[in-house]
């Protein structure tokens, strides 16, 4: 059946309305997923920053402790 149809015959009655109708949904979901991804990235970076700061604080405390014990021996 579609072998004898040309693209121009399908464009106006079928493809054009589907494309126009899909644009609002596509834009809506693109924005939703953009902001969800942005929030997830921000949350991950914030947790990583806190984790690295805690690790650096513990390392600095351990080095200070090692320096005090080395000088008192």
C-alpha beads as a LAMMPS data file, in Angstrom:
LAMMPS data file: protein, C-alpha beads

73 atoms
72 bonds

1 atom types
1 bond types

-500.0 500.0 xlo xhi
-500.0 500.0 ylo yhi
-500.0 500.0 zlo zhi

Masses

1 110.0

Atoms # bond

1 1 1 0.000 0.000 0.000
2 1 1 2.751 2.505 0.897
3 1 1 4.813 1.563 -2.127
4 1 1 2.707 3.762 -4.346
5 1 1 2.484 6.732 -1.990
6 1 1 4.946 9.547 -2.075
7 1 1 6.262 11.395 0.945
8 1 1 4.397 14.545 -0.056
9 1 1 1.112 12.636 0.068
10 1 1 1.792 11.570 3.651
11 1 1 3.241 14.882 4.821
12 1 1 0.099 17.012 4.977
13 1 1 -2.469 14.585 6.431
14 1 1 -0.249 12.489 8.726
15 1 1 3.331 13.557 9.383
16 1 1 2.876 17.328 9.723
17 1 1 0.132 17.134 12.407
18 1 1 2.067 14.465 14.300
19 1 1 5.211 16.593 14.247
20 1 1 3.429 19.739 15.376
21 1 1 1.560 17.843 18.096
22 1 1 4.749 16.245 19.374
23 1 1 6.599 19.552 19.806
24 1 1 4.886 20.688 23.029
25 1 1 5.329 17.264 24.612
26 1 1 8.938 17.094 23.498
27 1 1 9.743 20.543 24.857
28 1 1 7.959 19.813 28.132
29 1 1 9.794 16.547 28.782
30 1 1 13.117 18.000 27.649
31 1 1 12.758 20.751 30.253
32 1 1 11.662 18.308 32.962
33 1 1 14.616 16.005 32.396
34 1 1 17.020 18.928 32.051
35 1 1 16.111 20.261 35.484
36 1 1 16.060 16.789 37.077
37 1 1 19.536 16.119 35.683
38 1 1 20.754 19.555 36.775
39 1 1 19.454 18.965 40.321
40 1 1 21.037 15.486 40.461
41 1 1 24.375 16.845 39.249
42 1 1 24.319 19.672 41.787
43 1 1 23.466 17.249 44.606
44 1 1 26.227 14.843 43.592
45 1 1 28.826 17.620 43.390
46 1 1 27.800 19.025 46.771
47 1 1 28.058 15.612 48.448
48 1 1 31.411 14.969 46.775
49 1 1 32.731 18.362 47.902
50 1 1 31.698 17.614 51.494
51 1 1 33.227 14.139 51.339
52 1 1 36.539 15.488 50.006
53 1 1 36.612 18.273 52.611
54 1 1 36.028 15.731 55.387
55 1 1 38.783 13.502 54.018
56 1 1 41.199 16.474 53.846
57 1 1 40.284 17.494 57.406
58 1 1 40.946 13.975 58.712
59 1 1 44.225 13.781 56.799
60 1 1 45.386 17.145 58.194
61 1 1 44.475 16.041 61.724
62 1 1 46.326 12.768 61.281
63 1 1 49.432 14.571 59.967
64 1 1 49.352 16.983 62.912
65 1 1 49.052 14.037 65.305
66 1 1 51.972 12.263 63.605
67 1 1 54.086 15.438 63.824
68 1 1 53.339 15.834 67.555
69 1 1 54.157 12.208 68.340
70 1 1 57.379 12.351 66.311
71 1 1 58.652 15.419 68.186
72 1 1 57.707 14.092 71.624
73 1 1 59.617 10.829 71.151

Bonds

1 1 1 2
2 1 2 3
3 1 3 4
4 1 4 5
5 1 5 6
6 1 6 7
7 1 7 8
8 1 8 9
9 1 9 10
10 1 10 11
11 1 11 12
12 1 12 13
13 1 13 14
14 1 14 15
15 1 15 16
16 1 16 17
17 1 17 18
18 1 18 19
19 1 19 20
20 1 20 21
21 1 21 22
22 1 22 23
23 1 23 24
24 1 24 25
25 1 25 26
26 1 26 27
27 1 27 28
28 1 28 29
29 1 29 30
30 1 30 31
31 1 31 32
32 1 32 33
33 1 33 34
34 1 34 35
35 1 35 36
36 1 36 37
37 1 37 38
38 1 38 39
39 1 39 40
40 1 40 41
41 1 41 42
42 1 42 43
43 1 43 44
44 1 44 45
45 1 45 46
46 1 46 47
47 1 47 48
48 1 48 49
49 1 49 50
50 1 50 51
51 1 51 52
52 1 52 53
53 1 53 54
54 1 54 55
55 1 55 56
56 1 56 57
57 1 57 58
58 1 58 59
59 1 59 60
60 1 60 61
61 1 61 62
62 1 62 63
63 1 63 64
64 1 64 65
65 1 65 66
66 1 66 67
67 1 67 68
68 1 68 69
69 1 69 70
70 1 70 71
71 1 71 72
72 1 72 73
